[in-house]
Amino acid sequence: MPPNTGKKKIYLVLCKKQYRLAATFMRFQEHYESPRFKGLIFSVEEYMDWYAEENGNFSYFQDWSGFNIPSWVLEPFYDGDFNPLTEKEKAFLDLFRGIGGDFYIIGATWDTKKREFKTVVKHEFVHGLFYTEADYKQKVIEESKKRDTSKIERALSKIGYAPAVYLDEMNAYLLTGADSLKREGAPWSEVRRLRSCMERVFKECFGFMMRSARLEKIIKQVHLLKF
């Protein structure tokens, strides 16, 4: 377990190749938030078949370049519920053996373009803060309840998220990639209003703006793991 360095309880896993990252995270991520497999036990083949049927082909390893999961997602994998594990899944689990308490895991890959890499890390970091910083999460919840977010939620559904993570994803997209919501049909006027609100909440809690933050500032706040 790393020493107490003042870092957030967030672990950033970096892979050199997107394929390795996506193949490693796939079942962990989809057990956490898939609209079809959330909370279920499933094999690699079962997920690949479903994804290919939904999308016309199996393009998961090209489609997703960032990942995020709370530490409790690892438990059924440690317990053997997902056996047989892939070699990548086994190696991934070994990274976190012996780390106690709740923490959050985010993943990104070095082979994305520099601007995309920065956006992905920021997006996933916001997820980590939403999970590990209770006061921040509560303020986001309170602000979202004041507004009709149904159209933004429909946009998130089109992207491929389950309802249980709509608020978490909405907040992360608003702070780091609101254009994605607009492309999926969310009214830009509503997106901009809610983005301004969530940016204000973020700055009140952490003292800086995520959109303008340097990547180095984010990296210093996480535990970095090369995989």
Kinemage of the C-alpha trace (Angstrom):
@kinemage 1
@onewidth
@group {chain A} dominant
@subgroup {mainchain}
@vectorlist {calphas} color= white
{ca met a 1} P 0.000 0.000 0.000
{ca pro a 2} L 1.436 3.429 -0.912
{ca pro a 3} L 2.412 5.829 1.885
{ca asn a 4} L 0.125 8.665 2.893
{ca thr a 5} L 1.274 11.362 0.473
{ca gly a 6} L -1.845 13.529 0.472
{ca lys a 7} L -2.962 12.081 -2.849
{ca lys a 8} L -6.607 11.305 -3.529
{ca lys a 9} L -7.779 7.721 -3.150
{ca ile a 10} L -7.683 7.435 -6.916
{ca tyr a 11} L -5.443 5.087 -8.905
{ca leu a 12} L -4.656 5.921 -12.525
{ca val a 13} L -3.736 2.848 -14.575
{ca leu a 14} L -1.828 3.740 -17.739
{ca cys a 15} L -1.345 1.352 -20.655
{ca lys a 16} L 0.731 1.988 -23.751
{ca lys a 17} L -1.921 0.537 -26.058
{ca gln a 18} L -5.660 1.113 -26.113
{ca tyr a 19} L -6.301 -2.546 -26.912
{ca arg a 20} L -4.577 -3.717 -23.724
{ca leu a 21} L -6.394 -1.140 -21.619
{ca ala a 22} L -9.845 -1.924 -23.021
{ca ala a 23} L -9.358 -5.699 -22.962
{ca thr a 24} L -8.269 -5.471 -19.322
{ca phe a 25} L -11.049 -3.193 -18.087
{ca met a 26} L -13.899 -4.586 -20.170
{ca arg a 27} L -15.607 -6.984 -17.767
{ca phe a 28} L -14.862 -4.844 -14.706
{ca gln a 29} L -16.328 -1.769 -16.382
{ca glu a 30} L -19.395 -3.467 -17.802
{ca his a 31} L -20.176 -5.280 -14.551
{ca tyr a 32} L -20.274 -1.779 -13.070
{ca glu a 33} L -22.289 0.185 -15.628
{ca ser a 34} L -23.418 -1.766 -18.697
{ca pro a 35} L -27.080 -1.249 -19.637
{ca arg a 36} L -27.241 -5.023 -20.248
{ca phe a 37} L -24.735 -6.640 -17.850
{ca lys a 38} L -24.612 -4.300 -14.851
{ca gly a 39} L -24.434 -6.380 -11.665
{ca leu a 40} L -24.364 -9.684 -13.570
{ca ile a 41} L -21.759 -12.424 -13.925
{ca phe a 42} L -20.821 -13.029 -17.567
{ca ser a 43} L -18.059 -14.468 -19.700
{ca val a 44} L -15.852 -12.567 -22.118
{ca glu a 45} L -17.551 -14.366 -25.018
{ca glu a 46} L -21.051 -13.489 -23.798
{ca tyr a 47} L -20.192 -9.815 -23.630
{ca met a 48} L -18.417 -9.787 -26.976
{ca asp a 49} L -21.386 -11.469 -28.681
{ca trp a 50} L -23.858 -8.986 -27.210
{ca tyr a 51} L -21.703 -5.957 -28.063
{ca ala a 52} L -21.241 -7.124 -31.648
{ca glu a 53} L -24.982 -7.665 -32.043
{ca glu a 54} L -25.739 -4.196 -30.666
{ca asn a 55} L -23.118 -2.385 -32.746
{ca gly a 56} L -22.856 -4.430 -35.933
{ca asn a 57} L -19.398 -5.720 -35.030
{ca phe a 58} L -17.178 -6.062 -31.999
{ca ser a 59} L -15.438 -2.691 -31.847
{ca tyr a 60} L -15.165 -2.284 -28.067
{ca phe a 61} L -11.367 -2.145 -28.033
{ca gln a 62} L -11.455 0.768 -30.493
{ca asp a 63} L -14.534 2.513 -29.072
{ca trp a 64} L -13.425 3.124 -25.485
{ca ser a 65} L -10.215 4.827 -24.388
{ca gly a 66} L -11.033 5.721 -20.776
{ca phe a 67} L -12.314 3.647 -17.872
{ca asn a 68} L -13.428 4.109 -14.272
{ca ile a 69} L -14.590 1.738 -11.546
{ca pro a 70} L -14.994 1.840 -7.755
{ca ser a 71} L -12.909 -0.674 -5.831
{ca trp a 72} L -15.893 -2.824 -4.815
{ca val a 73} L -16.202 -3.958 -8.438
{ca leu a 74} L -13.057 -6.050 -7.933
{ca glu a 75} L -14.610 -8.219 -5.210
{ca pro a 76} L -16.535 -10.768 -7.341
{ca phe a 77} L -13.440 -11.162 -9.518
{ca tyr a 78} L -11.284 -11.870 -6.469
{ca asp a 79} L -13.961 -14.290 -5.212
{ca gly a 80} L -13.840 -16.360 -8.397
{ca asp a 81} L -17.304 -15.473 -9.655
{ca phe a 82} L -15.904 -14.452 -13.037
{ca asn a 83} L -13.615 -17.444 -13.535
{ca pro a 84} L -11.999 -18.219 -15.843
{ca leu a 85} L -10.190 -14.904 -15.729
{ca thr a 86} L -8.074 -13.705 -18.608
{ca glu a 87} L -4.363 -13.218 -18.008
{ca lys a 88} L -4.900 -9.447 -18.252
{ca glu a 89} L -7.640 -9.577 -15.609
{ca lys a 90} L -5.391 -11.585 -13.277
{ca ala a 91} L -2.548 -9.098 -13.665
{ca phe a 92} L -4.944 -6.202 -13.093
{ca leu a 93} L -6.246 -7.711 -9.850
{ca asp a 94} L -2.690 -8.204 -8.630
{ca leu a 95} L -2.143 -4.442 -8.827
{ca phe a 96} L -4.613 -3.829 -6.009
{ca arg a 97} L -4.079 -6.737 -3.625
{ca gly a 98} L -3.491 -5.495 -0.100
{ca ile a 99} L -4.953 -2.030 -0.618
{ca gly a 100} L -7.593 -1.544 2.039
{ca gly a 101} L -10.676 0.638 2.178
{ca asp a 102} L -12.676 2.198 -0.623
{ca phe a 103} L -10.789 3.678 -3.534
{ca tyr a 104} L -11.362 4.438 -7.192
{ca ile a 105} L -9.603 3.150 -10.302
{ca ile a 106} L -9.362 5.052 -13.559
{ca gly a 107} L -7.638 4.009 -16.772
{ca ala a 108} L -6.195 5.744 -19.812
{ca thr a 109} L -3.756 4.960 -22.585
{ca trp a 110} L -0.591 6.735 -23.705
{ca asp a 111} L -1.149 6.137 -27.404
{ca thr a 112} L -4.051 8.552 -27.755
{ca lys a 113} L -3.340 11.985 -29.199
{ca lys a 114} L -2.045 14.370 -26.544
{ca arg a 115} L -5.223 16.462 -26.398
{ca glu a 116} L -7.430 13.386 -26.220
{ca phe a 117} L -5.241 11.848 -23.523
{ca lys a 118} L -5.575 14.996 -21.428
{ca thr a 119} L -9.363 15.011 -21.848
{ca val a 120} L -9.683 11.327 -20.974
{ca val a 121} L -7.617 11.643 -17.799
{ca lys a 122} L -9.594 14.692 -16.686
{ca his a 123} L -12.914 12.968 -17.398
{ca glu a 124} L -11.983 9.867 -15.433
{ca phe a 125} L -10.481 11.951 -12.606
{ca val a 126} L -13.839 13.690 -12.167
{ca his a 127} L -15.428 10.254 -11.760
{ca gly a 128} L -12.883 9.489 -9.071
{ca leu a 129} L -13.666 12.684 -7.196
{ca phe a 130} L -17.409 12.051 -7.450
{ca tyr a 131} L -16.902 8.676 -5.754
{ca thr a 132} L -14.251 9.532 -3.162
{ca glu a 133} L -15.240 13.079 -2.115
{ca ala a 134} L -18.587 12.798 -0.326
{ca asp a 135} L -19.210 16.544 0.106
{ca tyr a 136} L -18.578 17.173 -3.565
{ca lys a 137} L -20.892 14.365 -4.628
{ca gln a 138} L -23.663 15.673 -2.389
{ca lys a 139} L -23.407 19.177 -3.878
{ca val a 140} L -23.589 17.767 -7.406
{ca ile a 141} L -26.688 15.769 -6.442
{ca glu a 142} L -28.341 18.812 -4.874
{ca glu a 143} L -27.719 21.024 -7.903
{ca ser a 144} L -28.920 18.405 -10.381
{ca lys a 145} L -32.218 18.032 -8.511
{ca lys a 146} L -32.999 21.680 -9.197
{ca arg a 147} L -33.086 21.096 -12.960
{ca asp a 148} L -34.725 18.911 -15.572
{ca thr a 149} L -31.882 16.732 -16.852
{ca ser a 150} L -34.001 14.255 -18.816
{ca lys a 151} L -32.745 15.353 -22.248
{ca ile a 152} L -29.135 15.065 -21.159
{ca glu a 153} L -29.887 11.638 -19.716
{ca arg a 154} L -31.312 10.549 -23.066
{ca ala a 155} L -28.053 11.620 -24.688
{ca leu a 156} L -26.114 9.528 -22.178
{ca ser a 157} L -28.339 6.552 -22.967
{ca lys a 158} L -27.420 6.891 -26.645
{ca ile a 159} L -23.734 6.855 -25.734
{ca gly a 160} L -24.289 3.557 -23.921
{ca tyr a 161} L -24.638 4.217 -20.190
{ca ala a 162} L -27.006 2.626 -17.692
{ca pro a 163} L -29.398 4.855 -15.701
{ca ala a 164} L -27.563 4.136 -12.447
{ca val a 165} L -24.549 6.160 -13.624
{ca tyr a 166} L -26.329 8.990 -15.440
{ca leu a 167} L -25.563 11.635 -12.814
{ca asp a 168} L -21.920 10.591 -12.477
{ca glu a 169} L -21.437 10.564 -16.255
{ca met a 170} L -23.399 13.766 -16.804
{ca asn a 171} L -21.173 15.610 -14.352
{ca ala a 172} L -17.975 14.248 -15.921
{ca tyr a 173} L -19.072 15.111 -19.470
{ca leu a 174} L -20.197 18.590 -18.484
{ca leu a 175} L -16.823 19.361 -16.918
{ca thr a 176} L -14.601 17.779 -19.562
{ca gly a 177} L -16.478 17.128 -22.814
{ca ala a 178} L -19.902 18.740 -23.083
{ca asp a 179} L -19.762 18.619 -26.887
{ca ser a 180} L -20.362 14.865 -26.688
{ca leu a 181} L -23.766 15.510 -25.122
{ca lys a 182} L -24.643 18.019 -27.829
{ca arg a 183} L -23.751 15.504 -30.560
{ca glu a 184} L -26.202 13.028 -29.044
{ca gly a 185} L -29.087 15.503 -29.111
{ca ala a 186} L -28.925 17.300 -25.769
{ca pro a 187} L -29.997 20.961 -26.240
{ca trp a 188} L -26.874 23.126 -26.143
{ca ser a 189} L -28.585 25.869 -24.119
{ca glu a 190} L -29.424 23.364 -21.361
{ca val a 191} L -25.975 21.821 -21.489
{ca arg a 192} L -24.286 25.221 -21.128
{ca arg a 193} L -26.462 26.274 -18.183
{ca leu a 194} L -25.857 23.055 -16.306
{ca arg a 195} L -22.156 23.092 -17.187
{ca ser a 196} L -21.770 26.553 -15.638
{ca cys a 197} L -23.469 25.300 -12.502
{ca met a 198} L -21.285 22.204 -12.177
{ca glu a 199} L -18.133 24.209 -12.870
{ca arg a 200} L -19.052 26.551 -10.037
{ca val a 201} L -19.579 23.594 -7.683
{ca phe a 202} L -16.272 22.051 -8.717
{ca lys a 203} L -14.333 25.269 -8.140
{ca glu a 204} L -15.983 25.798 -4.742
{ca cys a 205} L -14.897 22.315 -3.678
{ca phe a 206} L -11.402 22.093 -5.203
{ca gly a 207} L -10.276 25.636 -5.955
{ca phe a 208} L -9.664 25.336 -9.690
{ca met a 209} L -11.462 24.889 -12.999
{ca met a 210} L -11.189 21.468 -14.577
{ca arg a 211} L -11.396 22.710 -18.175
{ca ser a 212} L -8.324 24.933 -17.782
{ca ala a 213} L -6.341 22.715 -15.394
{ca arg a 214} L -2.929 21.481 -16.493
{ca leu a 215} L -2.579 17.721 -16.780
{ca glu a 216} L 0.357 17.778 -14.365
{ca lys a 217} L -1.954 19.124 -11.650
{ca ile a 218} L -4.223 16.092 -12.052
{ca ile a 219} L -1.404 13.543 -12.177
{ca lys a 220} L 0.037 14.832 -8.892
{ca gln a 221} L -3.237 14.019 -7.119
{ca val a 222} L -3.467 10.338 -8.102
{ca his a 223} L -1.482 7.159 -7.547
{ca leu a 224} L 0.041 6.303 -10.920
{ca leu a 225} L 0.295 2.662 -12.001
{ca lys a 226} L 1.910 1.617 -15.284
{ca phe a 227} L 0.372 -1.564 -16.656
